[in-house]
Amino acid sequence: MKKFFILFKLLALMVITLQAQKVSNYTYRLDNGINIRPEYGWNQVWVNQSFGTLTAADKATPVTVSVRTLGTLTSSTSFKLFSAGKEVSLKGVKPGTYTLKMTFKLAGKPGTLSFDIENVVIKPQSKTNVSITLYDYQYTIDEKQGSQKGLASYESKVERYKGNQETNPDCGAATFYLKGNHDKPVPPVESKGKKAGTIKPGTYDILITLGTPERQQKIWLENFTMKPDISYAITTNLNAGVISYSGVNKDVKALHLYPAGTADKQQGKAAPDRNLELMRCDVQAFTSAAPPGTYDVLLNLGSTYEWRKSVVVQTATRAQVK
């Protein structure tokens, strides 16, 4: 059985500062009332602010926002500018520091994802350009009517990316808790492994566990109402890429992923550094999901190590390490 260890934790309600831009109030909610709250996950928001020369045509709206969403997640984007908690018009806005409130309409299951970008600066005679890259999981919940003796049934599925199923039997385990009470799980009436079964109707907070028991990702689907005689198919699309070893060296024991540039900074022989290591993949046929990004990959040859620099992982693609 393959083992994919996730050795880093990205807090769900993250605060990411890039060039003084802070992301806050991250909210992911479906229109049916389900609140998706990652406790540990891969989701990220990258923000970059830059400035250009203000032309006569730019004076009416001196702020532009460009958005890139990785994978299948959103269908449309809107934003508003705020100052001291009050919305201000983009047209002819005065120089100062503002908060940009972003709202995304979800693709698939109706809902919205929103967050605030703080410390957006508008300078005199300059145009402010804000670029945003959003990465998160997509959740779809399909409901089907059927006779189940008054119970509700459920099945949790995981896709590495759209149409590519994750086969790890531990990935996607579903645990039920009473709404607002995460102290003690509610056992299913009937269990069909870790990812399927039947349960009494009610409103629950469902914990979806991804990865292996050693290094888990935890995603909460809060305020999830389970109705009698309804089957719920819950699909987590990681919007990830796939990293695999495609070389011919049979001595390779593992792949260790590090931030790009780690190999050049390390002095002496190539060696692992647990403080910097992001992930480790131990598997015979090396193929594992990984979040998009650029990595230096350390090949574990048992007694020695070798670097493979600047390996790019993109959503819905396979990165091959040789």
C-alpha positions, 0 to 999 in steps of 0.5 A: 500500500502506498504511503504519502506523508504530508509533513506541513500544515497550512492553516485553513483560516490562513493569514498570508502576507506578501508585500504587506497584503494580509488575507483574512475572513476566509469563508467557504459556504454552500447555499444549502447551509454547509460551511466548509472549514479546513482545519489542516489542508493545502489551500492557499491564497497568493497575493501580489500588489504592484504599481504602474503609471496612471494614465488619463484613462485609469483615473476613473478606476485606479485599481485593477484586480486579476484573479487566477483560480487553480483547478475546478472551483469558481465560476465568477468573481466580484470585488468591493473596496472598503475603508474603515468598514465602509464601502467606497466607490472605485471611481475616483478613489483617493490615495490611501490604504484600503481593504479589498473584499473578494467574492467568488461564485462556486462552480458546481454546487451553488455557494460562495467563497470570500475573503478580505485582502487588507493593506491595498495601497493606492498612491498618488498618480499611480495605478494599483494592480492586485493579482490573486491566485486561489487554490482550494478543494472543490466539494460536490454533494449529490443527493438521491432519494431511496428507501433506507428504512428512514435512515440516511446513507453517505459515501465519501469520494476523493479525486486528485483532480477532476476525473482522477480518483484517489485510490488510497483507502484511508483518504476521505474517511468520514466521521460524524459529530453533532452540530457544534460538538466535536468532543465525541463522534456519532457512530453510524448505524451501519458502516461500510468501511471508513468512507460509507454507511448509514446514519440517523437523520439529523444535522451534523458536522462531518470531518473528512480526513485526507492523507494517512493517519501519520499526517492527516488533513482535516476538513470540516463540513459543518451544519450538514443536514442528513434527511431520511431516505436520502443518499449523499455522495460527498466528493472532495476534488483536491485540485492537485497535481500528481508527482511520480518517480519515472527513473530506472534507479531501483535503489530509490526508497522515497521522494522528499519534497522541499521548497524550491531553492533548498538544494542550492542553499544546502552545503556539503552532501545532499541530505534530508532536513526535517525542519524544511521538508514539506512532504515525503512519499514512500511507495514502490510505484511512486505516484502521489497527489501533491499541491501545485507549486515548485519543489526541490525533490530529494531522492532517498537512495538508502545510504545516499541522496540526490537532488532534483531541482525545480520540479513543477507540480501543476493542477491536473498534470503529472510531474515526473521525477527521473 
